[in-house]
Amino acid sequence: MHVVPLPALADNYIWLLHDDDGRAIVVDPGDAAPVEAALQQRHLTLCAILLTHHHHDHVGGVEALLTRHRVPVYAPHDERIAHATHRVDDGDLVQLDIPASRFDVIAVPGHTTTHIAYAGEGVLLCGDTLFSMGCGRLFEGTPAQMLASLDRLSSLPGNTLVCCAHEYTAANGRFAHTVEPANAALAARQVEVAQLRANDRPSLPVPLATEQATNPFLRVDSDAVVAWASERGVTGDRVARFAALRANKDVFAG
C-alpha cells in the first residue's frame, strides 16, 4: 500500500492510500479538489472513504466526492457526520476487498468525544488526536480521555507510520524543546523537519518510534517531563502532567 499525503486547505493533509493496481482509499477529505487532482494524475480509482471525526476540515469534501464516486464511507457514530454508509466504533474491523486492506478501529476521544483512528497496513490514520511532537486540542474531551487515547496509540508497533492530519510539526517541535531541551532525538527530529519544510516536503508520515522518543505528550512518565511539571508546581499524577502540557501548549507563542 502506497501512502501519500495530499496538502489541503491551510495546513491539512488528506491521506491517500493506494495499491499497485490503482485502487485507492482517501482519509478525511476536507476538500474534494486535491483528491480529484491526485486521482487523475496518478490514474487511480477511488474505492472507499474513511473519516475520523466530524470537523469540517476533515469531512467537507465528502459530498462532492460522492457525486462522482459511488463508494462506501466509514465514520464514527456521530450524527454530525453526514453521508456515512458504515458506522464503526472501537474494536470494529474495516476490511476492504478493493483495495485489499484491513484496519482496526480505535476509539480515541479527546479532541472530540467520538473521534476514532484506523490502524492497519502499517499505518496509523489518527486524524487530530496525535500530531508529530504534539497532540490535538481538547475541544470536547477531558485530559484523562486524551491521555488514555494517546496511550493506546503509543502501544502500537514502533514501525507504524503515523499519518497525522495537519502540518504542525515544526511548531510542535519548538514547544517540545522547551519541555525537553536535552532530548537528542528531539533535536535531531527538529533538524530533519526544518530541512524537509525548507524543501517544501511534508514532515509526515513519521514512525511511531520517533514519536515515542520525541513527543512530550507520549512521554508524560519520562524523568524530563516529570521534572518540567514539578518546576511548574504540578506534582500530581500523570493526568495532571498531561493537562499541564496541553494547557501550556495552548498558549505557547513560539
Long-range contacts (C-beta under 8 A, 24 or more apart in sequence): 1-99, 1-101, 1-121, 1-122, 1-123, 3-123, 3-161, 3-163, 3-205, 4-38, 4-42, 5-163, 5-202, 5-204, 5-205, 6-34, 6-35, 6-38, 7-34, 7-167, 7-202, 8-33, 8-34, 8-61, 9-57, 11-166, 11-167, 11-168, 12-57, 12-58, 12-165, 12-166, 12-167, 13-163, 13-164, 13-165, 13-166, 13-167, 13-202, 13-204, 14-61, 15-123, 15-125, 15-163, 15-165, 16-44, 17-99, 17-101, 17-121, 17-123, 18-42, 18-44, 18-99, 19-99, 19-100, 21-99, 23-47, 23-98, 23-99, 24-99, 25-49, 25-50, 25-96, 25-99, 25-101, 26-50, 26-65, 27-51, 27-52, 27-118, 27-125, 27-163, 28-52, 28-58, 28-59, 28-125, 28-127, 28-165, 29-58, 29-59, 29-60, 29-61, 29-62, 29-65, 30-56, 30-57, 30-58, 30-59, 30-60, 30-61, 31-60, 31-61, 32-61, 32-62, 32-64, 32-65, 33-61, 35-61, 35-65, 36-65, 36-68, 46-71, 47-71, 47-96, 47-98, 47-99, 48-72, 48-73, 48-74, 48-96, 49-73, 49-74, 50-74, 50-75, 50-94, 50-103, 50-118, 50-125, 51-75, 51-76, 51-81, 51-84, 52-76, 52-115, 52-116, 52-117, 52-118, 52-125, 52-126, 52-127, 52-128, 52-129, 52-165, 53-78, 53-81, 53-111, 53-112, 53-114, 53-115, 53-116, 53-127, 53-128, 54-78, 54-80, 54-81, 54-112, 54-114, 55-112, 55-128, 58-127, 58-128, 58-165, 59-83, 76-107, 76-114, 76-115, 76-116, 77-114, 78-112, 78-114, 88-116, 89-116, 90-116, 94-118, 94-120, 106-152, 106-153, 107-149, 108-149, 108-150, 108-152, 108-153, 109-140, 109-141, 109-145, 109-146, 109-149, 110-135, 110-136, 110-138, 110-140, 110-141, 110-142, 110-145, 110-146, 110-147, 110-149, 110-150, 111-136, 111-137, 111-138, 111-139, 111-140, 111-141, 111-146, 112-139, 112-140, 112-141, 113-140, 113-141, 113-145, 115-141, 115-149, 117-153, 119-156, 119-160, 122-159, 122-160, 122-161, 123-160, 123-161, 123-162, 123-163, 123-205, 124-153, 124-156, 124-160, 124-161, 124-162, 124-163, 124-208, 125-163, 126-153, 126-162, 126-163, 126-164, 126-165, 127-164, 127-165, 128-164, 128-165, 128-166, 129-153, 130-162, 130-164, 130-211, 130-215, 130-217, 130-218, 131-164, 131-166, 131-168, 131-169, 131-172, 132-162, 132-164, 132-168, 132-169, 132-172, 132-173, 132-189, 132-193, 132-203, 132-204, 132-206, 132-210, 132-211, 132-215, 133-169, 133-172, 133-173, 133-175, 133-176, 133-186, 133-189, 133-211, 133-214, 133-215, 133-216, 134-168, 134-169, 134-171, 134-172, 134-175, 134-176, 134-215, 134-217, 134-249, 135-215, 135-217, 135-246, 137-246, 137-250, 138-246, 143-239, 143-242, 143-243, 143-246, 144-239, 146-242, 146-246, 147-220, 147-238, 147-239, 147-242, 150-217, 150-218, 153-208, 154-208, 154-211, 154-212, 154-218, 156-208, 157-208, 158-207, 158-208, 158-209, 158-212, 159-207, 159-208, 159-209, 160-207, 160-208, 161-205, 161-206, 161-207, 161-208, 162-204, 162-205, 162-206, 162-207, 162-208, 162-211, 163-204, 163-205, 164-204, 164-205, 164-206, 167-197, 167-202, 167-203, 167-204, 169-193, 169-197, 169-203, 169-204, 169-206, 170-194, 170-197, 170-203, 171-254, 172-215, 173-214, 174-252, 174-254, 175-216, 175-248, 175-249, 175-252, 175-254, 176-214, 176-215, 176-216, 178-252, 178-254, 179-216, 179-224, 179-225, 179-228, 179-245, 180-216, 180-219, 180-222, 180-224, 180-225, 180-228, 182-224, 183-213, 183-214, 183-224, 185-210, 185-213, 185-214, 186-213, 186-214, 189-214, 216-245, 217-242, 217-245, 217-246, 220-245
